[in-house]
Amino acid sequence: MTPPRDAAAHLPEALLRHAPPTAHTAPPLRAALLDVLHRPGRLARAALVYDAALAHGLAPVAAEQLACAVEYWHQASLVLDDLPCMDDGRERRGRPCVHRTHGESTTILTALALINRAYALSGLVFAEQDSATRATAQLLIEQTLGATGLVGGQARDLGYHAGMDAPRETGLIAWQKTGALLWLSLGLPALASRPSPGEWRALRRLALYWGLAYQAVDDLRDVLSTRADTGKSVQRDAALHRPNLALALGVTAAQRRVQRLLQQATRTMAGLAASHPRWDYLPAWHERVFAASSAALCAA
């Protein structure tokens, strides 16, 4: 059964309830952590994890913990990405980036605190699973967040330069930075119901299509939108010579790419739904995340 559309409405409160800071946390670090957690954004990944965890048989408390863990990893990646030595962001979600308010050193410690808390929460969730499932979960986390995943994608992003094969390199970076985190969001809760090898492969393909489309929409938004639309700095990719599919292919070709990826995602979801009803939550998330943003950008 597909969880109700408002099943994850309580997640902003949950992020604060499961958060790292306590009464004994150093005040500057506590202030920075609360600053990050009071600007939760759309929580698209956390909502996906929560809905998926319920669909795959986890208890609501465990689903909430796992959703918070993935969101803490995501939040940590954002505050690090905004640092001056990385993308030198100015605004994030309509407010000054964390390092501009709390300083770079405290921002790095904030990211580390979020990452540490995420590992603890995910460990609690999988403690009740069998050893093979725990091992697969640990490997998936390492693959999606480590040197072959999010961290590796950030390294490629920093090493990007004009002489590269821009569309190919942009796609690879999008998979590692954006697709890998979606693969974690899909794969981690699915492990609770022990998917078949065919379902696991299809789920990874879906993460690829979603990740590339999600990043392409973000790239189009950077080129076509204003700061008031997005709540963060825009047109930074061109200024910083960062990978951007709309810049590499042109806006029209990037829009076509998004449409094709979403069609591939839809076919993959249909195949999963035909294999078992537990995958019924996927189309609802796809619609919530992609319907409005991709339609608007693809028509611009």
VENBEL-V680508 format. One record per residue. N is the residue number from 1. OMEGA is omega in degrees with one decimal (none if undefined). Layout:
# VENBEL-V680508
n:omega
N:OMEGA
N:OMEGA
This chain:
# VENBEL-V680508
n:omega
1:178.9
2:177.2
3:179.3
4:-173.6
5:-179.3
6:-175.5
7:-176.4
8:-176.3
9:-177.7
10:-173.6
11:176.7
12:177.6
13:179.9
14:178.7
15:177.9
16:-177.4
17:-179.5
18:-170.6
19:-178.9
20:-170.2
21:174.8
22:178.4
23:-177.7
24:179.4
25:178.5
26:-174.3
27:179.8
28:178.7
29:178.4
30:-179.6
31:-179.6
32:178.4
33:179.8
34:175.0
35:178.9
36:-172.0
37:175.8
38:173.0
39:-169.1
40:-178.6
41:-175.6
42:-179.3
43:-177.9
44:-178.3
45:179.9
46:178.5
47:177.7
48:-179.9
49:-178.3
50:179.5
51:-179.7
52:-178.3
53:176.9
54:-179.0
55:-178.0
56:168.3
57:177.1
58:177.3
59:-179.2
60:179.8
61:178.8
62:177.9
63:178.8
64:179.1
65:-178.8
66:177.5
67:178.8
68:179.6
69:-179.2
70:179.4
71:176.5
72:175.3
73:179.8
74:179.8
75:178.7
76:180.0
77:-178.9
78:-177.5
79:175.3
80:-179.3
81:-176.6
82:-176.2
83:179.2
84:179.5
85:178.9
86:-178.3
87:-179.7
88:-179.9
89:179.1
90:-179.6
91:175.1
92:179.5
93:173.1
94:-179.7
95:178.6
96:177.6
97:-172.7
98:-176.5
99:179.4
100:178.9
101:-170.9
102:179.8
103:-175.0
104:-177.8
105:179.5
106:178.5
107:178.2
108:178.4
109:176.5
110:178.1
111:179.7
112:179.1
113:178.8
114:179.5
115:-179.8
116:179.5
117:179.1
118:178.0
119:179.8
120:-178.8
121:179.4
122:176.8
123:177.7
124:-178.5
125:-174.2
126:178.2
127:-178.2
128:-178.5
129:178.7
130:-172.9
131:-179.8
132:178.4
133:177.7
134:-179.4
135:178.4
136:178.3
137:179.8
138:179.0
139:179.1
140:178.5
141:-179.2
142:-178.0
143:-175.3
144:-177.5
145:-171.0
146:-172.0
147:176.0
148:-178.6
149:-173.3
150:-179.9
151:178.0
152:177.1
153:177.1
154:177.6
155:176.6
156:178.3
157:-179.2
158:-179.5
159:-177.5
160:176.4
161:-169.6
162:-176.8
163:-176.9
164:170.5
165:-167.5
166:-178.7
167:-178.4
168:-178.0
169:177.4
170:178.1
171:179.3
172:178.8
173:179.0
174:178.6
175:-175.8
176:-176.1
177:-174.4
178:-178.7
179:-177.6
180:179.3
181:174.0
182:175.4
183:175.8
184:-179.0
185:177.6
186:-171.3
187:-174.1
188:178.6
189:-178.9
190:-179.3
191:-177.9
192:180.0
193:174.8
194:-178.6
195:177.6
196:176.9
197:178.6
198:177.4
199:-179.7
200:178.1
201:179.4
202:179.6
203:178.1
204:175.5
205:178.7
206:177.1
207:178.0
208:-178.8
209:179.0
210:-177.5
211:179.7
212:178.9
213:-179.4
214:-179.6
215:178.8
216:175.7
217:177.6
218:177.1
219:177.1
220:178.7
221:179.0
222:-177.6
223:-168.6
224:-171.7
225:175.1
226:178.9
227:178.1
228:179.6
229:-168.7
230:-176.4
231:176.6
232:179.3
233:178.4
234:-178.2
235:178.9
236:-176.8
237:178.6
238:-177.7
239:-176.6
240:-178.5
241:178.8
242:177.7
243:-178.9
244:-174.7
245:179.4
246:176.6
247:-177.5
248:-175.8
249:-168.5
250:-174.0
251:-176.3
252:179.6
253:177.8
254:177.1
255:177.4
256:179.3
257:178.5
258:-178.6
259:180.0
260:179.4
261:180.0
262:174.7
263:177.8
264:177.9
265:-179.6
266:178.1
267:179.5
268:178.0
269:179.0
270:177.9
271:178.0
272:-179.9
273:179.0
274:-178.0
275:-177.7
276:-179.6
277:-179.1
278:-179.6
279:-175.1
280:-179.5
281:-173.8
282:-178.6
283:-179.8
284:178.0
285:178.3
286:-178.8
287:-178.3
288:-172.2
289:-169.5
290:-170.7
291:-174.3
292:-173.2
293:-177.1
294:179.1
295:-178.9
296:-177.0
297:-178.8
298:177.6
299:-175.1
300:none
